[in-house]
Amino acid sequence: MRASPNARWIPFTAEQVIDTRRSSFRWEARYQGGTLGRISVSDAYEEGRGRLVVKLGGVIPWQKVVGPEADRGELQRYLSSIVLCPAIVLNHGSLDWSAVSPLTLRVRDRADPRGATVDLEISEEGCPLVCRATRPRWVGKRTVLTAWSATGSGFSDWEGLRVPSHVEAAWNLPDGPFTYYRSEVASFTKAS
């Protein structure tokens, strides 16, 4: 991860739990923050609410983002997780799908009063190529709706599901894309 286009990449380890029956996920990450020491990040959408919590040393609250913008952005993050967890397509009862173009599907959760959506671009073979949305991006103490995209690559079979081995996410800024997130899937477990 990195905080700005000129910042250095900071390695991290994370675990993510995604619910396939309702819009809910939790991503817990840990990384060494250099002079700040160990940093933990909790990014989640649970019970219809989004939040991002950053703690120094894993215990001292440093940053907390909640509210309507966090709710929308984290729900969009969940919807884009369909690429990592395709079982959502079969199990989630309140998702609504519409065709934007022959190879692009728009998904939203009918239970969401804010109307958050994500567009999934699909290859001719049926593999998801990229997720796109206009998401709230924090700039200082305010949010700016910004074009966002996430791309999966290196698809492999994990426990009978075809999921990407690599994921990148970027803010598509006027100066060009700012890739702020890169990850490699090290393990994948289906809960029963």
N, C-alpha and C positions, 0 to 999 in steps of 0.2 A: 504494500500500500504506500501511497505518498499523498501529501497534503496539497501540493501545488505542482504545476508543470515543471518547475525547476528544482523541486525538492528531490532528495535521494529516496530510493526505494527502501522501505523498512520491512524486513521479513517478519512473518507472523505465523502462528498456528491457530486454527479455528475449528470449531465443531458447530454444525448446523443441524437443527431438527426441524423438519417440515411436516406439517399435518396435511394429509391428502384429502380429508373429508370436509375441512372448513378452512377459511383463510387465517392461517396462523403459522408463524415460524419464530425461531430464536437462533441467533448466530452469536456465539461467544468466542472472542478472539483474545490472544495474549501475544504481546511482543515486547521486546526490550526497547525502551524509548531513549536510549543514550543517556544524556544528563538527567532526564526525568525519571530514570529507572524503569521498572516493569510497568507496563500499561495494560489494562484489560478494557475491552470494549464489548458491550452488549447491545445488539441491534435486534429489534423484535417488532412483531405485529401480533398482538394477542388480545382476545376479547374486544376486537374492533378498535384497538388503540395502538398507535405506533410509538416507539421510543428508541432513543440512542443514548446510552450512558457510557461515559468514559471515566475510568478510575485510575489514579496514580497508585502505584504499588499494589494494585488490585483491590484497594480498600478506600482510598481517599477520593471522594467525588470531585471531579474536575470539570466535567461538562455533562449537561443533561438536556436533551432536546425532546420535547413533547408538544402536543397541541394539534390543531387541524392539519397543519402542513406535514408534521411528522406522521400523522395517521395516513394521509394520502400517499406520501412517499414510501412508507413502509409497506402499505398494501400493494403498491406498484412493484415493489421489490419481491413480495410474495408471488404476485402474478407472473413475474418474469422467472420465478423458480420452477415453472413448469418444465423448462429445459433440463433442469437438474433432477426433477422428480416427476416424470411423465405420468405416474399413477394418479396425479391430481386430476388429469383429464377424465378418468373413469370414475373416480370416487367423490369428487366435489359436486354437490347437488345444486349450488346456487350460482355457478358460473354461467355467464351468457356469452355466446360466441357470435361474431358477425364477420362476413368477408369484406375486407377493405379493397382487395385486389385478388387476382387468381391465386397468388402465392402468399398472401398476407391475411392473417386472422387477427381480429381485435377481441380481447377478452376483458370482461369486467365481472365483478361480483355483485349480483342483484341485491345482496344484503348491505352494500355500501351506499350510504346516502350522499357521499361526495362525488360519485361518478368516476372514480379513478379507472383508467384503462391502460392496457399495454398492447402493443402490436407485435405479433410474432411472425417473422418472415420465415417461410418454409421452403426447403429445396424441392426440386421436382421429385426426388426420392422420398420425400416426407420427413427429412431431418430438419429440426429447427436451426436456422442460421444465425439470426440476430433478434433480440428483443429491443423495441424502441418505445419511448414514452416521453412526455413532457413532465418532468418531476420537479418538486421544490428542491433547490440547492441553496444551502446556507452560505451567505456572503456577509460576514460580520455577524450582526445580531438580527438580520432580516433574511427572508427567503426570496429567491428569484426563480420563476418557472424557467427551466432550462431543458433543452433537448438532451436526452440521455440514451445510451445504448449499452447492451451487454451481448457479448458474443461467446459462444461455446465452440470448442474445437477438439479434435482427437477423440471422437466418440468411441466408447468401449462398452462391452456388456458387463454390467455389475448386477449380480443377483437377478438375472433375467431381464433387466432394464437397460436400454441403450442410453447412456448419459455421457456428457462431455468430460474429458480428462482435464481440460484447461478452460478457464473462464476469465474474461477480461471485461471491465466496465469502464465507460468513459462519459464525461460531460462533453457535449458537442458545442464548444464555445465559438464566438465570432472569429477568434484568431485561429481556430482549428480544434480538433479533438484533443482533450486532455484525459489520457488513460490514467486512472488513479488506482485501479485495482487489478491485480493479476493473481490467479490462484491455480493450484494443481490439486485435483481430487486424489487423495492418498488412500482413502477407504470409503466404502459405501455400505450401509447396512439397512435392510428393509425390516421395519418392525412388524411383528405379526399382530 
